[in-house]
Amino acid sequence: MLVMPGRRTSTMELLAVEAAARGMVVLAAEETGAAVGPAHWYGGPAAGARLAGRLGFALLEPADDWLAELPEEFTGREVRAATVADAWAVERPMFVKPPRDKSFPADVYADGSRLPADLDPATPVLLSEVVTFAAEYRMFLLDGRIAAGSRYAVFGRLDPRPLDSHGAIAEEIAEFVDRLVASAGPALPSAVVVDVGQLRDPYRPGHRWAVVEANMAWFSHAYAADPARVLDVVLQAAGPRERVQPGDLPFVRH
C-alpha cells in the first residue's frame, strides 16, 4: 500500500500510476482510517509523522548536520549547522535553509535581520557561504548507487531534463557521487536524495562538482527522473518498520 496526501503533486501522480501498475493499493491519507499495513509513504513530514505509528512505516532521513559535516572537497563552500538565533546575529549575506522542513524559505538573505522574526530561536538551520551553481541535479540513491536522476535547475531557474540526456555530465556526476559515497556513505540512509551542482568559480575556468544538499526521498520532487526508479527509492525510504535495515536505524525519524 502506498499512502500519499489527497492533494497530489505531479510527482505523486507519476508514483501513484507506477505503484498501481505494480499491483499496490494507492490511498489518500484521508482514506486510511481502517487501513492496515504494510504501508509506504510519500508526502510531507508532518503528515508522515502523524501516520507512521498507525500504519507502521518508518521514515528515513539524513541527519540535520550531514552537509555541514562534509569536507569542503565535497561542499565547495563553508557550511555550518546552527540555529535561527545564530542566523539572526549574522551581519553579511548568507544562504539559510531549514535542514528538513519548510518552516521558512531557503534563500540568500542579505543579513540575519531579513529572516522571519516569528521563528523559534532554537530552530536548527544550515548557514552557507553564498555561491553560484550553474546547474543542479537531483540524484535518488539506493544502497549507495544512483537509481535515478534529473537536472532540475540552471542558474537557479527551474529547468528539468532527464539525466540520461547529459552524456559526459552524467558520467562526471556518477564519478563524483561514487567518491562521495565512499567517503560519507555510512552517514546517509540507504535510500536518500542528494542534490549536486556545477559550482562556478569566477577566478577559475570551468566548474567543479559540489553537494547542494541531501533530502528525504519520500518528500522530494522527481522532476524528469524515471518514476519507476524513483519509486524504488521511495519504497525503501518510507516503508514498513520491520523491514528497516540495521544500518538505517539511526536515520529513522522519531
C-alpha positions in Angstrom: 0.0 0.0 0.0 1.3 3.5 -0.9 -0.2 6.4 1.0 0.1 10.0 0.0 -1.8 13.2 0.5 -5.2 13.6 -1.2 -4.0 16.8 -2.9 -1.4 15.4 -5.3 1.6 16.9 -7.0 2.9 15.9 -10.4 5.4 13.5 -8.7 2.7 11.9 -6.6 0.6 11.3 -9.8 3.5 9.6 -11.5 4.4 7.5 -8.5 0.7 6.5 -8.0 0.5 5.3 -11.6 3.7 3.3 -11.2 2.6 1.8 -7.9 -0.8 0.8 -9.2 0.9 -0.9 -12.2 2.9 -3.0 -9.6 -0.4 -4.1 -8.0 -0.1 -1.8 -5.0 -3.1 -0.1 -3.4 -2.8 3.7 -3.5 -4.7 5.5 -0.9 -5.0 9.2 0.1 -4.1 9.8 3.7 -7.7 10.7 4.4 -8.8 7.3 3.3 -6.7 5.2 5.7 -9.0 5.2 8.7 -9.4 1.4 8.7 -6.3 0.5 6.7 -3.6 -1.8 8.0 -0.1 -2.3 6.7 2.3 -3.0 5.2 2.3 0.6 4.1 4.7 3.1 2.4 4.5 6.9 2.4 5.2 9.7 0.0 4.4 13.2 1.3 5.2 15.8 3.8 7.0 15.2 7.1 4.2 16.5 9.4 1.5 14.2 7.9 4.0 11.3 7.7 4.9 11.6 11.3 1.2 11.5 12.3 0.5 8.4 10.2 3.8 6.5 10.8 2.7 4.9 14.1 -0.7 3.8 13.0 0.4 2.5 9.6 3.7 1.1 10.7 6.1 2.7 8.3 9.5 4.2 9.1 10.7 7.4 7.6 14.4 7.5 6.7 16.1 10.9 6.5 19.6 12.3 6.6 21.0 13.9 9.7 20.4 17.7 10.0 24.1 18.4 10.1 25.2 15.9 7.3 26.0 18.7 4.8 27.9 20.8 7.5 30.0 17.7 8.4 31.2 17.1 4.9 34.7 18.0 3.9 35.0 21.2 1.7 36.2 18.8 -1.0 32.5 17.9 -1.4 30.7 21.1 -0.5 33.0 23.6 -2.3 32.0 26.2 0.3 31.7 26.9 4.0 28.6 25.3 5.5 27.8 25.1 9.2 24.9 23.8 11.3 23.4 26.5 13.6 20.2 27.8 15.0 17.8 30.6 14.0 19.3 32.6 16.9 22.7 32.2 15.3 21.4 33.2 11.9 19.8 36.4 13.3 23.2 37.5 14.5 24.9 37.3 11.1 25.7 40.7 9.5 26.6 39.6 6.0 24.9 37.9 3.1 24.3 34.1 3.6 22.3 31.3 2.3 20.0 29.9 5.0 17.7 26.9 4.9 15.9 24.6 7.4 17.6 21.2 7.2 14.4 19.1 6.9 11.1 21.0 6.8 9.9 24.2 5.0 9.3 26.4 8.1 10.7 29.3 6.1 12.0 29.8 2.6 15.5 28.6 1.8 17.2 31.6 0.2 20.0 34.1 0.2 19.4 36.7 3.0 21.3 40.0 3.0 21.8 39.6 6.8 20.2 37.8 9.7 17.6 40.6 10.2 15.9 39.6 7.0 14.9 36.2 8.4 11.3 35.9 9.7 11.1 37.3 13.2 8.5 34.9 14.5 10.7 31.7 14.2 11.6 29.7 17.3 15.2 30.8 18.1 16.2 27.2 18.7 15.1 26.0 15.2 18.0 24.3 13.5 19.3 25.8 10.3 22.2 25.4 7.8 24.2 28.5 7.1 26.1 28.5 3.9 28.6 30.8 2.1 26.8 32.3 -1.0 27.9 30.6 -4.2 26.6 30.2 -7.8 25.5 26.8 -9.1 25.4 26.9 -12.9 23.3 23.7 -13.0 21.8 21.5 -10.3 20.9 17.8 -10.5 18.8 15.6 -8.2 20.1 12.0 -7.5 17.9 9.3 -6.0 20.4 7.0 -4.3 19.6 3.4 -3.4 22.1 1.4 -1.4 24.9 3.8 -2.3 24.2 3.8 -6.1 22.4 6.3 -8.3 19.0 4.7 -9.1 17.5 7.8 -10.9 18.5 11.3 -11.6 17.4 14.6 -13.2 18.6 18.1 -13.8 16.3 20.5 -12.1 17.7 24.0 -12.3 20.1 26.2 -14.4 21.5 29.2 -12.6 18.7 28.9 -10.0 15.8 28.7 -12.6 13.7 25.6 -12.8 14.8 23.6 -15.9 14.2 19.9 -15.6 15.8 17.5 -18.0 16.5 13.7 -17.8 20.0 12.8 -16.6 20.4 10.2 -19.3 20.4 13.0 -21.9 23.5 14.6 -20.5 26.2 12.2 -21.7 29.6 13.2 -20.2 27.9 15.2 -17.5 26.1 12.1 -16.3 29.5 10.3 -16.1 31.0 13.1 -14.1 28.2 13.1 -11.7 28.4 9.3 -11.2 32.2 9.6 -10.5 31.6 12.4 -8.0 28.8 10.5 -6.3 30.9 7.4 -6.1 33.6 9.4 -4.3 31.1 11.0 -2.0 29.5 7.7 -1.0 32.9 6.1 -0.5 33.8 9.0 1.9 30.4 9.9 3.5 28.1 7.0 2.5 27.8 5.5 6.0 26.5 8.8 7.2 23.5 8.5 4.8 20.4 6.3 4.9 20.3 3.6 2.2 17.5 5.4 0.3 18.0 9.1 0.1 18.2 12.1 -2.3 21.4 14.0 -2.8 21.4 17.1 -5.0 24.7 18.1 -6.7 25.7 21.0 -8.8 28.3 22.6 -11.0 29.8 25.2 -8.8 31.1 28.3 -10.8 34.3 30.0 -9.6 34.8 33.4 -11.1 38.6 33.1 -10.6 39.0 29.7 -12.3 37.8 28.5 -15.7 35.4 25.6 -15.9 33.4 24.2 -13.0 33.7 21.8 -10.0 31.1 19.5 -8.6 29.7 20.1 -5.2 26.9 18.8 -3.0 23.9 21.2 -2.8 22.1 19.3 -0.1 20.6 15.9 1.0 16.9 15.3 1.3 14.3 12.7 2.3 13.4 10.6 -0.8 9.8 10.4 0.4 9.4 14.2 0.2 11.5 15.0 -2.9 10.2 16.1 -6.4 11.2 13.7 -9.1 11.5 16.4 -11.8 12.5 14.5 -15.0 13.8 11.3 -13.3 12.4 7.9 -14.2 9.3 7.5 -11.9 9.7 3.7 -11.7 13.3 4.0 -10.4 12.2 6.9 -8.1 9.5 4.7 -6.6 12.1 2.0 -5.8 13.9 4.5 -3.7 10.8 5.9 -2.1 9.5 2.5 -1.1 12.8 1.8 0.8 13.0 5.3 2.3 9.5 5.1 3.8 8.4 1.5 4.2 7.4 -1.0 6.9 9.3 -0.5 10.1 10.1 -4.2 10.5 11.9 -4.2 7.1 14.3 -1.4 8.0 17.9 -2.5 7.5 20.1 -2.4 10.7 22.3 0.3 9.2 19.3 2.5 8.6 18.0 2.5 12.2 19.9 5.7 13.1 18.1 7.5 10.3 14.6 6.6 11.3 12.6 9.8 12.0 11.1 9.6 15.5 
